């Protein structure tokens, strides 16, 4: 199985900050990586797919990058609505696997 | 609007069975693969399994933690997805989400989830 390791597990930041979340895969996953946002009590929604493609309707302050086994999600200027949990997912091989999540908190 | 809606969750005793349903609308259901993903209380996301479309013979994939106990099926005539859960364990307690997917594809959209509680 491919292990997805996210860091940090918790991130405290302020409105306007630039933040980066990292996801490392235990083996190469080509470009088959997605990022999801989840707010408390709600279902996840996709932000980024294929490493860097922005889902329709997602603000351009969200961006994704990386290749091979190391990937990042960057929020260029945090907005109040961005405080949530974030998960990466590889869909290159079965079983599909998620990172353990990053909780983004208000500092 | 593309939408999926889960139902069928509830309280079940360890060793029991439960069948979840997922109703799809707003897209050609038969063209897509469909996934189940779960989330235990206060925990992260865990992929449960996937069913491919008719063109790919409705074949399935499962996580090791549920293989042999859970079964995914679909009825394209009803735009519906199912998750049959047998031999349930307390560690199967979670919110279960269905989501549209595809070959080498991410999950989008997700339903609102249905809570399954396994407890005596």
Interface residues (C-beta under 8 A of the other chain):
Chain A: X1 X32 X34 X36 X38 X42 X43 X44 X45 X46 X49 X55 X87 X89 X91 X92 X94 X95 X96 X97 X98 X99 X100 X101
Chain B: X35 X44 X45 X46 X47 X50 X61 X62 X63 X64 X97 X101 X104 X105 X106 X107 X108 X109 X110 X111 X112 X113
